[in-house]
């Protein structure tokens, strides 16, 4: 899942005015980009905001990937 899909799936939106969540989020991101409020961030910045669940999921995924690499070779 990419960041855009994550935002759409987790957006708490009300008063969509007949638009889909995807359309509303796309408009919001476009407005933020035009206003200069949407900028790339460093990976370490994102990691600084991880929750405990994010860390557990990342570690489980890394363990799964490591296990799959060793069983396929």
N, C-alpha and C positions, 0 to 999 in steps of 0.2 A: 504494500500500500504506500503510495506516495503522500507527501505532505498535504497536497491539495485534497485528495480523497479523505485523508484523516480529518481535515478541517470541516469538510462537508458532512462527514458522518457524525462528527461530534459537536457540530454547531447547535447552539440552543437559540433557535430563531423563532420569533413571533411576528405576526403581521406580515406575512410573505407577499401580500397583495397579488395573489394569483401566480407568483413566480415559484419555481422550484428552489430548493435549498442550494443546489449547484449554481443556479443563475444568480442568486443573492450573494453567495460567497465570491463568485467570479467578479461581480460588480464591486464588492467591497475591496477585494485585492487589487483590482484595476485602479480604484480611487486612491488606495494607499500608495500604489506605485507612482501615480501621477503627482501626488502630494510629496513624494520623496520620503515617505515613511516606511517603505518596504525596501530593506537593504539586506544583502547577504551577511551572515554572521559566521564566526569561527566555530568549528566543531567543538572546541573546548568551552565556548560560551553555552552551546546547547547542552553539553554534558553537565555544566554547572547547575542547570535547572531541572535535571532529571529527578524524578520521584523514586521512591524505593521500588515501586512496581516496575518502572522503566529499567532500573538497574537489574532487577531479578530477571525480567524478560530478556534483556540483552545478554546476560550471562548464560541463561538457559539456551538461547539461540546459538551462542558461541560454542557451548559444549556440544550441542546437537551437530553443528557443522563440523567441529573437530572430530567427533565420533564417526560421522559419515565419511570424512576424508580418509580415515584410517581403515575403515571396513571395505572401502571400494578399491584400495590399492593392494 
